[in-house]
Amino acid sequence: MALKTPNTTVAQTPTRPTVDVAVAQRWLREMMLIREFELRCMQAYQDKKIGGFCHVYIGQEAVAVGTIAAIEAGDPVVTAYRDHGHALARGMDAKHCMAEMFGRVGGCAKGKGGSMHMFDRANNLFGGHGIVGAQIPLGVGLAFATKYEDEVINGGKSKRVTLAFLGDGALNQGSVHEAQNLAGLFDLPVIVICENNGYSMGTSITRGTTMGHDISVKAAGYGIEAVVMNGMDVLDTYFAMKDLVERVRATSRPAFVDMRCYRYKGHSMSDPRKYRTREEEERYEADDPIGRLKAHLESRSALSEEEFKTMQRAVRQQVREAVEWAEQSPAPSLSDLYRDVYREKWGPYTGSSNPQMLGGAENPAGFAASDPEADLL
């Protein structure tokens, strides 16, 4: 690929280090978990157990697993509405993720967020967000907050890196450009990762975005380093991202990633996919990221076919149990409309509490306020 600007590089790993076998096996299981989770979500959506919009991550599993593996536990992550894969890769329990899909109290947002709003504060996942591109200013703000805390409050050196994900369809939103402008001006340690699967909502990127064949040039105007990465191979993704994360952590400068990938399904469950051919889909599916890592482990005599099938059965059982758990979790009551609006009691609003996965009460309807002594009326 020809480079268009001096600050754009194509991540290359001709002498790629050998990843530990146990780590590679864990990544394979994580990608398989995301794939199986999404397949069951599709089934549940068709069975009308999941409502609203549903955007599955099938085909892009290597992106979430590879990028999140390259950061540390204290590094913030924020993403868009295709967020189930990021939540699972970041460490959310599949049962709480599935319960949120089902709109149940046991979900990560107590059933109020649904498919597009996965939050996991314990794992520094600051949400999936439904407003196109609006999560990028949040990501830049998170990077500002960590840098301010590290340098000003604690009097040390900026040491955390924020990952802010978006789809290629969000590239033309003004807030995305405003945020990158501020990131460049303030030297903020944020990596904006564009999961470039070639299509936004029913439209090829080349039809709706200038320089769609090389979106890495978008970063040039902000003086931000841009890197093109292969998002269809988890090893390529991890090593390229690890190098970039270490540079951003050391320099406290932002970066932009053109992450080349492909989604096998439609933009959402309601997408008939008439804007691309089945032949194109089959071509990408033949080079599946899960199959790639499986073949890599087999070439190192680190995975037999029987071991792979055993892993597959375990993942299917885990997701099956997550579905059963979600179905047994109660739906939020109508009175929950007045909860979790403000932290403390305020007027008709009764305060806020943690979700079950953070040790919250199993029956939120019995909760009054986080501080029973507070009276803010």
Residue pairs with C-beta under 8 A, 6 or more apart in sequence:
1 10
1 214
1 228
3 9
3 10
4 211
4 214
4 216
4 217
5 216
5 217
5 220
5 226
7 219
7 220
7 223
7 224
7 225
7 226
8 214
8 216
8 217
8 219
8 220
8 226
8 227
8 228
9 225
9 226
9 227
9 228
10 227
10 228
11 227
11 228
11 229
11 230
11 236
11 239
11 240
11 243
11 244
13 235
13 236
13 239
13 240
16 235
16 236
16 239
17 239
19 235
19 238
21 297
21 300
21 302
23 69
24 235
24 293
24 296
24 297
24 302
25 297
25 302
25 303
25 311
27 65
27 66
27 69
27 234
27 238
27 293
28 290
28 293
28 294
28 297
28 303
28 311
29 311
29 314
29 315
30 61
30 65
30 88
30 89
31 61
31 62
31 65
31 234
31 289
31 290
31 293
32 290
32 311
32 312
32 315
33 88
33 94
33 315
33 318
33 319
34 57
34 61
34 64
34 65
34 84
34 85
34 88
34 89
35 58
35 61
35 290
36 315
36 316
36 318
36 319
37 84
37 88
37 94
37 97
37 98
37 319
37 322
38 56
38 57
38 58
38 84
38 85
39 58
40 98
40 319
40 320
40 322
40 323
41 50
41 54
41 56
41 84
41 98
41 101
41 115
42 54
42 56
42 265
42 269
44 50
44 101
44 102
44 323
45 54
45 269
46 269
49 102
49 327
50 101
50 102
50 103
50 114
50 115
51 103
51 114
52 114
52 115
52 116
53 81
53 115
53 116
53 130
53 268
53 269
53 270
54 101
54 115
54 268
54 269
55 81
55 82
55 115
55 116
55 267
55 268
55 269
56 82
56 84
56 263
56 265
56 269
57 64
57 82
57 84
57 85
57 263
58 263
58 264
58 265
59 197
59 261
59 262
59 263
59 264
59 265
59 284
59 285
59 288
59 289
60 82
60 85
60 195
60 197
60 231
60 261
60 262
60 263
61 85
61 234
61 289
61 290
62 231
62 232
62 233
62 234
62 237
62 261
62 289
62 292
62 293
63 85
63 193
63 195
63 231
63 237
63 259
63 261
64 85
64 86
64 88
64 89
65 85
65 89
65 234
65 237
66 231
66 234
66 235
66 236
66 237
66 238
66 241
67 163
67 193
67 237
67 238
67 241
67 259
68 77
68 86
68 89
68 90
68 163
69 89
69 238
70 238
70 241
70 242
70 244
70 245
71 77
71 161
71 163
71 245
72 160
72 161
73 123
73 124
74 124
74 160
75 124
75 160
75 161
75 162
75 163
76 124
76 126
76 139
76 142
76 143
76 146
76 160
76 162
76 163
77 86
77 90
77 124
77 125
77 126
77 162
77 163
77 165
78 125
78 126
78 127
78 129
78 135
78 138
78 139
78 142
78 162
78 163
78 164
78 165
79 86
79 125
79 127
79 128
79 129
79 135
79 164
79 165
79 166
80 128
80 129
80 130
80 132
80 133
80 135
80 165
80 166
80 167
80 170
81 115
81 116
81 117
81 128
81 129
81 130
82 128
82 167
82 195
82 263
83 115
83 116
83 117
83 118
83 127
83 128
84 97
84 101
84 115
84 118
86 118
86 125
86 128
86 165
87 97
87 108
87 118
87 120
87 125
87 128
88 94
88 97
90 120
90 123
90 124
90 125
91 120
91 123
92 108
92 118
92 120
92 123
92 125
92 357
93 322
93 357
94 318
94 319
94 322
95 106
95 321
95 322
95 325
95 326
96 106
96 107
96 108
96 355
96 356
96 357
97 107
97 108
97 118
97 322
98 107
98 319
98 322
98 323
98 325
98 326
99 105
99 106
99 107
99 108
99 111
99 322
99 325
99 326
99 329
100 107
100 108
100 109
100 111
100 113
100 114
100 115
100 117
100 118
101 107
101 114
101 115
101 326
102 111
102 326
102 327
102 329
103 111
103 112
103 114
103 331
103 332
104 111
104 326
104 329
104 330
104 331
104 332
105 111
105 329
105 330
105 331
105 332
105 356
105 362
105 364
106 325
106 326
106 329
106 355
106 356
106 357
107 113
107 326
107 329
107 355
108 118
108 119
108 120
108 355
108 357
109 117
109 118
109 119
109 355
110 332
110 336
110 340
110 355
110 356
110 360
110 364
111 329
111 331
111 332
112 332
112 336
112 340
113 119
113 128
116 128
116 129
116 130
117 127
117 128
117 129
117 130
118 125
118 127
118 128
119 125
119 126
119 127
119 128
120 357
121 358
122 357
122 358
126 138
126 142
127 135
127 138
128 135
129 135
129 138
132 169
132 170
132 173
133 166
133 170
133 171
133 173
133 175
133 176
134 173
134 175
135 164
135 165
135 166
136 164
136 166
136 170
136 173
136 175
136 176
136 179
136 180
136 192
137 175
137 178
137 179
138 164
139 162
139 163
139 164
139 179
139 190
139 192
140 162
140 164
140 179
140 180
140 182
140 183
140 188
140 190
140 254
142 162
142 164
142 190
143 160
143 161
143 162
143 183
143 188
143 189
143 190
143 254
144 186
144 188
146 158
146 160
146 162
146 189
147 158
147 160
147 188
147 189
147 252
150 156
150 157
150 158
150 159
150 160
151 157
151 158
158 189
158 249
158 252
159 249
160 189
160 249
161 189
161 190
161 191
161 245
161 248
161 249
162 188
162 189
162 190
162 191
163 190
163 191
163 193
164 190
164 191
164 192
164 193
165 193
165 194
165 195
166 176
166 192
166 193
166 194
166 195
167 194
167 195
167 196
167 197
167 200
168 194
168 195
168 196
168 197
168 198
168 199
168 200
168 205
168 209
168 212
168 215
169 199
169 200
169 201
169 203
169 205
169 208
170 176
170 200
171 194
171 209
171 215
171 218
172 208
172 209
176 192
177 222
179 192
180 192
180 219
180 222
180 224
180 254
180 256
181 222
182 188
183 190
183 192
183 222
183 224
183 254
184 222
184 223
184 224
184 254
187 252
187 253
187 254
188 252
188 254
189 248
189 249
189 252
189 253
189 254
190 248
190 254
190 255
191 244
191 245
191 248
191 254
191 255
191 256
191 257
192 254
192 255
192 256
192 257
193 257
193 259
194 215
194 256
194 257
194 258
194 259
195 231
195 259
195 261
196 205
196 215
196 231
196 258
196 259
196 260
196 261
197 261
197 262
197 263
198 204
198 205
198 262
199 205
199 263
199 267
199 275
199 276
200 208
200 267
201 267
201 268
201 271
202 267
202 271
202 275
203 275
204 212
204 275
204 276
205 212
205 215
206 212
206 213
209 215
211 217
211 218
214 228
214 258
215 258
216 226
216 227
216 228
216 256
216 258
217 226
218 226
218 256
219 225
219 226
219 255
219 256
220 226
222 254
224 253
224 254
224 255
224 256
225 244
225 247
225 253
225 254
225 255
225 256
226 255
226 256
226 257
226 258
227 240
227 244
227 255
227 256
227 257
227 258
228 257
228 258
228 260
229 236
229 237
229 240
229 241
229 257
229 258
229 259
229 260
230 236
230 237
230 240
230 260
231 237
231 259
231 260
231 261
232 260
232 261
232 262
232 284
232 287
232 289
232 292
233 289
233 292
233 293
234 289
234 292
234 293
235 293
235 296
237 259
241 257
244 255
244 257
247 253
247 255
248 254
248 255
262 284
264 281
264 284
264 285
265 271
265 273
266 272
266 273
273 281
294 303
294 308
297 303
298 304
332 364
333 365
335 365
336 364
336 365
338 348
338 349
338 350
339 349
339 350
339 351
339 352
339 353
339 364
339 367
340 352
340 353
341 349
341 352
342 349
342 351
342 352
343 351
343 352
343 370
344 351
344 352
344 369
344 370
344 371
344 374
344 376
345 351
345 368
345 369
345 374
345 375
345 376
345 377
346 376
346 377
347 377
350 367
350 368
350 369
351 367
351 368
351 369
351 370
351 371
351 374
352 369
352 370
353 360
353 361
353 364
353 367
353 370
354 360
356 362
361 367
